[in-house]
Amino acid sequence: RLVTSNPLLAEGWFVKLWSEIHKFQNHFSRFKKDSELSRFNDRAGERLPISQTFEVMLKKVKNFSEITNGIFNPFILPNLQQAGYLNSITSEEQSPDYSKRELVDWQLLEIGDGWARIPHNTALDLGGIGKGFLADELGYLLESDIPDYCLSLGGDMRIGGQEADGRWRIDIDSPQTDMGPEFFFTTTKQTWGIATSGATREKSNRQQNHLINPVTGIPTISEAICTVVAESATAADVLASCILISGQELAEDLFKKAFDLYSLFWGL
């Protein structure tokens, strides 16, 4: 949603936003065999040149891995595939099969000026950060022309400025889906992000686990959902999943560190 009195400006921006979304997906989807991410994983073990966007994202990946004490681990892809998460949840596209590779320490991700390298026996997954990162990137693009907006990428939201009649108000769903919104959130912050995570997704009327605990290497089984409001959609995206996996201790640790975590909704 874009708030502006200039419909032509809004229409032009919708075209730009969709173009950027498709460009990002073509670069970083693990379900596209010719994406930059898939080509990078195929050549694991080599020091490879990477795009500027890939470099920025990988540096954020490493930062969040450190902040969460390794609960966010980009090398989780082999375990995700071993748990049966080979196909896209939204299409029939299938990722290259890295299920015979291993989950390794996040600190083994090497990043340099325009290059990166991962161990030969593993593979990167950016599913835990990609939507939030993209929402923030789209927000940065928009802000010079349209500072009042609400962007939602599969539920990961980047919000700027105000709605036409005042502050943005975002409803927070109950974990019991038939109950409708249970809370709502609004803030005076100029820009912020919000994301919700659950342990399972549904495809073809079948529940599919998609959160793996990198400490145990097995899927997280939980009826809870976790919604995080943070200074960016990237942070909200990553931390909602990590708190759901790790529990109250990680949430309390993040608040103690005065990390840019604004609010947390967590329930059964």
N, C-alpha and C positions, 0 to 999 in steps of 0.2 A: 504494500500500500504506500503510495506516494502522495504527500499532501502538498498541493500546489494549485494556484489559480490559472496556470498555463497548461491546458490539456496537450498542446503540441509538444511542449517540453517533456511532459510525462510520457507520452507515446514514444518519443525518441529514446528516453531512458529505458523503457521496458524492452525495446529492441536491443539496446546495449547490454542490459543485464542478462537477458537470455543468451546473447552471444557469448558473454563471459562465462556463464554457467556451462554451456556446451564445450567451450574451449578447455575449461578446467577439468571437466569429466574426461575429455579425450586425452588429457595429459596424465591424470592421476587415478583413474579407475583401475582397480586390479582385475576387473572383469573385461578389460579391453587388452587383447594380446599385444597390440602395437603401441600402447600408452607408454609414456616415459617411465612410469613406475614399473610396468611389467618388463620393459627392456632392461631396466636397472636390476630388477630381481633376477632376471635370466643370467646376468653376468656378475652375480654375487662373487665377491672375492677380489674383483678388479677395482682399481681406482678409476672412476669414470667422471667425465664432465657432466654437469647438471645445469638445468636452467636456474635463473635467479629466483623464481618463485619456489622451485623445489628446494633450493638452499635455505631460503627464509623459513619454509615450513619445517624442514629437518632440524633447524636450530631451535624452533619452538618445541618440536617433538622432544629433543634432548633436554630442554629446560623443564618441560612438564614431567619427564621421567625422573629428573632429580627432585623436583618439588614433591612428587608423590611417593618418593622412596622406592621407585621401580614398579609401583602398581600400574602405572601407564608404561607399557613396554611395546615399542613398535615392531618387535620381532615375534609377535604373537601369531602371525599368519599360519605357520605350519600347524599349530594346535587348533586354530579355528577350522582349518580344513579337515583335520583329523576328527573334529566333532561333527562333520558333515556339512559345514558351511562353504560349499564349493560354488554354488550357483548364486547369482544375484537374487535378492529378495523381491525385486521389482520387474525382473525380466528373466529370460532363459539364458542370458549370457553366462559363461562359465569362466572362472579364473584359471590361469595356468596352474597345474597341480604341483604344490610345494609341500605336500603332506609328509614326504619322507625326510624333509629337512627338520631343523631343531629350533626350539626357543632358546635364545642366548641372552647374555647380560646386555642391557640397554647401553652400557658404557662402551660397547664394542662398535657402536656407530661412529664412524670417522667422518668429519666434515671439514673441508678446507675452503679456500677461495675459489669457488666455481667448480668444486669437485666433491665427491663423497665415495665412501667404500663401506661395505658390510661384509661380515664373514661369509665364506663360500657355502656354508652349510645351513644358511637361514634365509629368510625373506621378510621384507617390510610390508606392513599393513598400515594404511593411513586412514582407515575407516573411523577411528576414534577421534580424529581431529579435523578431517577434511571438510565436513559441512560447516562447522563453526568457523574454520579459517576462511572458507570462501565467503560466508556471510559477512565477516569483517572486511574482507577485501572489497566486496561490492559496496558496503557502507562507505568505505574510504573514497571510492570513486564518486558516489552520489553526493557527498556532503557539500561540495563546493557549489553545486547547482540546486540541490533539494535537500536541505538539512533535516526536514521532518519526514520520516519514513518508518516503515515496519517491514522487515524482510524475514521470511520464514523459509528455511530450506529443510524440508522433512521434519519440521518441529524445532530445529535449532534456529534461534531468532537473534537478529541484530536490530536494535531499535535506536532511533535518533530523534531528538527534538520533541515535538508535541503533536498530538492528533488535532484535528480542526477545532474540537471543542474542549481542549485541555490536554492533560497528561495522558500518555498511553496507559491503558489498563489491560493487563494480560491475565487471563483466567488460567488457573492451575487445576488440572483435572484430578479427580480422585483416582486412586489405584483401582477402585471398583468402578469400571467404566460405565456402568448403567446409572451411576449417581450424578454424573455431570460435574461441572466445576465445583471444587471444594474450597479453594482460596482464590485470591487475586493479588497481583503485585503491581505497584506503581512507584515511581521514584522521581526525584527532581534531577537526577543525573542526566547530563546531556546525551550521552550514548551509553548503552549497556547491552549485555547479552543474556539470553536465557535458554536453557536446554533441559530436556527431560530424558532420562534413561530408564529402561527396564531390561530385565535379564533375557527375555525371550521376544521373538517376533513371530508373526503368523504368516505362513505362505501356504496357499492351497489348503486352508483349514487345518494346517499342521503347525504346532508350536516348534520353533527352531531356536536353540540357544545360540547367542552370538557374543556373550561376554565370557572371556576366559580369565581366570585368576592366574597371573604370570608366576606367582609363587608356587602354586600347586600344579599348574598346567592343565587344570580341568575346568569344565564349564561352571559358571555361577548359576545356581538354582535358587531363585527367589521370587516371591509374589510381589515384592515391594517395587515401587518406582521412586526415583529421586529426581527432583527438579532443582537446578542450581541457577541463581542469578549472580552474574559476575561483571567485571569491568569490560569483558569482551565475550563475543559468542565462542571464540576459540577456547577460552578458559572454562566457560560454562559447559561446553561440549565434552571436554576432557574430564573435568572434575565430577560431573554427574555420573559418568560411568565408573570412575575410580572410587567414589564414595559408596556407590551401590555395591561394588566388589569388596571393598575393604571395611566399610562400616563406620560407626560413630567415631572411632579413634582417629581416623584420617581427617574427618570433618573438623573435629576439635583442634587437631594439629594445624590445619590450614587457617582457622580463625585466630589461633594463638600467634601464628607467624605474621598476622596482619596482612595476609595475602588479599588481593582484591576480590574477595568473595563477599557479595552483598547480602545474600539471603539463601536459605536452604529449606526445601519442603520435601519431607520424606515420610512415606507411610505404607501401610500394608492394605 
